[in-house]
Each structure stands twice: as structure tokens, then as C-alpha cells.
Amino acid sequence: MTLLRLFPQGPNDSETALRMLAAHAIPGAEEADIPGRTHARLLHHAGAPVRVTVTFAEDRVAVDLPDETPDPDGLAVPIRHWLDLDSDTARIADDLAADPLIRPLVEHRPGIRLIGYHDEFEAVIATVVGQQVSLAAARTFMGRLVAAYGTPEAGLKTLPTPRQLAAIPDAELQAAIGLTGARTRTLRAVARTWADGFTLAHLTADETRRVLLELPGIGPWTADYLTVRALQHPDIFAPGDLVARRALGSVTADQARTSAERWAPWRSYALMHLWANAAYAAPGRGGTRA
């Protein structure tokens, strides 16, 4: 195996990063081992899928690659981007801690990062499949998609490409995954859009939100979530997110939006703190009141 060592800028909350990746891991496409502190998946590199295993430590991320990987150092940049290792978490934590409402969470997890997706299309379809269902149900649906249409590689499977997914008839896709008819149509509409060459890359946050809302079946929460997770934009909040609103004391969407204004230009990181405190806390570590 070839080993890369990646060092993050600033404090690094490796526990939350690992637990977030594990919570969203697609059965058959990813393998998460929380006790072993590893996460494995396939990344597209040099024209082919490569099995990548990242191991989290407090001060670094070790990346294991097959010895036959061409240009292994070329994977360092996309992995750093995926795991948000180049963000200055010390500065972000200092800025957010100035607000007394979010300060306890920042002090509890000063090195939280904006974990994204390696592949934009994967981010979009995983989010569409996960609309209005639990995280466990979303993983089940995505696992069925991979089992039915993924391509085996190095003990895992790739997700279907946009063109492959767009070519599957609605009835077949719905039967294979178990989605509602409306959600199946949204999934195929997204696949057709990306199969035509569309990408969110280089769009502003406002442009991204507008384009996503034009797609059938995509609402404000999905557009906001994807701007945070797919684009890794640092200053987006999702006022309609129920987890975040509950973490803020079961406030309304308008109240959540008003609270978030104080966290600019790091509203996405504040949202990550709220999510981590509610959903990704280690057993026994507990949550902290915002």
C-alpha cells in the first residue's frame, strides 16, 4: 500500500468527521469503522475508481492507496478538499465564539470541519433520496441503488453515473429502491440534468440555490443543504432544517434565520456545530446546549 499523510490547518475534530462520514456511509459503496478510526470508499482518479482508506488521528489524516495507483500524490488535493483540511479552524472558532449562543458548541468542538462529498452528483442524489426520511432510511435507499446498479471494484461498488441512472425507467428504479413515485421522478430528473453536462461548480451560492429550486421536487431545505455539503460554501444556513431548529430550542425558521445572521461569514460551520451536537456526538460525550 502507498501511504499519504495529510496535515490539517488548525485544530481538527477527527471524531466528529469520522462519525459524520459513518452516519452517511452508503452500504456497499463505503465502509466505516469507528473503533478503527477508518473510512474506505472509491474515489475517481486518473480515469478509474481507486479504493481509498482514510485513517483519522488528532493531528493528521493517513490515506492508504493501492500500490498500483497512478500519481498517488495527485489524490492529496481532492481528499483535502473533501475533508476540508485547508480551512483555518482556529480563526473560524474564534469568530464564532464571539457569539454567546454558539460559544459552548465551539468550545466543545473547536476543530469542526465542513465535510463535503468527493463527487457532486453523489451529493445531489443522496440528498434527494434522503428528503423527508430518516438518515437510516436514506442509507437503506442508497444501498439498494448501489446494490442494483453499482459497479464492483476492489470490494466496493461505484454509484451509477448520471447517464446510467437517467436511462433506467421510472417503474424499474422505483421497484429497485423503494422510493415514492414522486421521489423517483425527481431522482431521474436530476440524473438527466447532470447527464447533459450540468455542474454546480463555479456557481455562486445564489445561483446554485436558484438552479436547484428549478428542478422538480427540490425544495428550499434541499437547496440549502446541497450548498453547504456539495459546494462547501462557508456562509450558508438552512433555516428550515429541523435538527438545527431543535438544537436552537425548537425555534421557528424565521427565528433560526435571525440567529444565524450573527454567525456570518461562517454560518455553514455554525450549522455543522448544531448538527454535530445533535446527531454526531460520541457515546458518553454527550451534547452541549447552544
N, C-alpha and C positions, 0 to 999 in steps of 0.2 A: 504493500500500500504506500501511496505518496501522502505525506502529511504537510498541510499548510497550517501556520499559526497566525491567527488574526487578532490584533490587539485593539480593543475599543477605545474611543476617545472619551475620557471622563468615567465616572462610576458606571458600573454595569450590573443591572439586576438580572442575573442569569437565571435565577429561579423562576421569576415571572415570565421571562422569554420562553423558557422550556415548557412551562405549564400552559402558556397560551398556544404554542405550537402543538402541544399534545391535545389540547381541548378541541382544536380544529383539524387534527390529522385525519386524512381520508383513508379509511380502511382499504388495504390493497395497494395504495399509492404511497403511503408514508408509514414509517414505523417509529413510534415514540417510546422511549424507555426513560421514565422519570428517575427511578433509582440509579440507573446507569448514567444519567445526565446526557443522553444522546438522542438525536433525531436524524432519521435517514429518509431520503427521498431521491427522486430522479430530477436532475436539472438538465436542461437542454444546453449543450455546449459543443462547439465545433461541428455542428450539423448532426449531432446524435445525443440521445439521453445518456447521462452519466450518473451512476449511483454515488451520492454524496452523503457522508455521515458527519454531522457536526456534534462535537462534544463541548459542553459548556463548563467553563471554570469561572471563578470570580473575576480574573484579570485577563482572560483570553478566550478565544473560541478555536478549538483544534478541528481541522477538516481532514477527514480521511477520504482519499480518492483511489480508484484502481490505478495500478502502476502504468497501465496502457493508456491512461488519459492524455490526449494531446494538449500541449500547452497548459499544464495544471495551474500555473500562476495566473492564467487568464480568467480563472474562476474566482479569484480573490475579490475583484471589484463587484461582480454581481452578488456574491454572498454577503459582502459588507453592506451593500445596499439593501438586500433582503432583510438583514438583521439590524439595519440602522446603526451600524457600528461607528459611523463617522460623525454622528450628531454629538454636540458638546453638552452632555447631560448635566455637567456641573453648572453651566450657565443657565440651562433650562430650569433646573431645580431651584436655583437662586431666585430666578424671576418669578416662578410660580409660588414659591414660599412666601413671597411678599403679601399674598392674599391670605388672611387668616382662615378662610373657609377651606381652601385646598391644602394649606400648610401641613396638617397632620399626615395626609397621604403622601406628600412629597418627602417628609422627614422619614416616613416608614419605608419608602422605596425610592431613594434619590436617583437611582440609575435606570429607571424605566425607559424603554425604547419603543419606537413606533414600528413594531414588527409588521412587515408587509407580505407580499407574495412575490415569488420569483417570476411568475407568469401572470400577465394581466388578464388573459382570458379565463384562466383558472379562478382568479379572484372574482370575476364577474359571475361566472356560472355557479360557483359555490355560494355566493351571496344571494343570487336569485333562488336557488334551491332552498336556501335557509330562511327565506322570508316567511314570517308568521308561524314558524315552527321552532321547537326547542333545538338547542345545539346538538343534542344526541340524535334527534330525528334528521337533522341536516346531514350529519356524518353518515347516517344509515343510507340516506338517499344517494349521497355522493359515492358511497361504497358500492351501491348497486350499479351506478353508472359506470364506474371503473371495472367492476366485475363483468358487465355485459359488453362493454365497448373499448376497454383499455387494451394496450399492447404490452405483453410481458417483456421485461428487461431487468436482468440482474436481481431476480427475486421479488421485484415490484412490478407495477404496471403504470404506464403513462395514461394520462387522460386523453379522450378523443380530441382531435383537432377541431377547430370551428367548422371546416368543410365536412369532416366526417359526421359531426353532430347535426349539422344542417340537413344532411341527406337522409336522416332517419325519420320515417313517417311518425306523425304525432301519436297514433294509436300504439305503435310498437314501443316508442320511447316511454309513453305513459305506463304501459304494462310492465316494462323492464324496471322502472324506477319506483313507481307507485305514487307519482305526483298527481295533483288535480289536473283537469284538462286545461284550466287557465294558466297554471304554472308551467305546464308542458309547452304551451304555445309561446309563453314568454321566453322560455329556455331556447326554443328553436329560433325565435325572432332575434335573440342575442347572437346565436350561432351564425345565422345568415349575415348579420351586420358585420361580425368580425371576419367571416369568410370572405367578405367583399373587400377586406383590407383595412377596415376601420381600426383605429387605435386611440387610446386616451393620451398617449404620450405627447408631450409638448402642448397640451391644452391647459388653460388656466383652470382654477377651481370653479369659477362661474361657468365657463364653457363646458366643463365636464358635467356639472350638475344639469345644465340645460339640455345637453345631448342625451344624457341618461334618462331624464324625465320624458323625453320624446319617444322612448321605446315603450311598447305596450307592456303593461303590468309592472312597471318600475315606478315606485313612489318616492317621496322625499327621504324617508329613512334609508332606503337602499342607495340613493344617490349620495347622501351624506356619508354613509358607511364606506362606500367604494372610494370616495375622495380621500378618506382617511387611510384605508387599508391598501387600496390598489395604487393610488398616486403617492401615498405617504406625505400628503400635504400637512405641514406642521400646525396650521391655524384654522382647522375646521372643527365645528362641534355639531353633534347630532341631537338637537333638542327634542326630537320625537323618540329617542332611544329610552325604552322603559327601564333598562338596567341603570343607566345614568340618572334618570329622574328619581328612581327609588333610592339610589345612593345619596342623592341630594335631599332626601327627606320626603319622597313622594310628591314632588313639586309638579306643576303644570309645565307644558312645553315652553310657554312664554316665560315662565319663571326660570327654567333651566337656561334658556337663551340669554336672559338678562344676567344671570350669574356668570355664564361663560364669557361675557364681554370683558370681564376683569382679567381673564387669563390670556388674552391676546398678547403677543403673537404665537402663543404655544397652546392654543385650545385643543388641538389633537392630542397633545401629551397629557393635558388635564383629563381628557376623556379616557385615555389609556389608564390613568390612575384610578378613575372611577370604576372602569371595567375590571381592573386587576383586583381592586379591593373587594368587589362583589363576587367575581367569578373565578379568579385565578390564584387565590390565596392558598398557600401550602397548608396541609392539615396541621393543626396545632398553632399555626402562626396567627390565624385569626384576621379579622378585618379591623379597620380603623375608621372612626367616624369622620365624615367630611364636614 
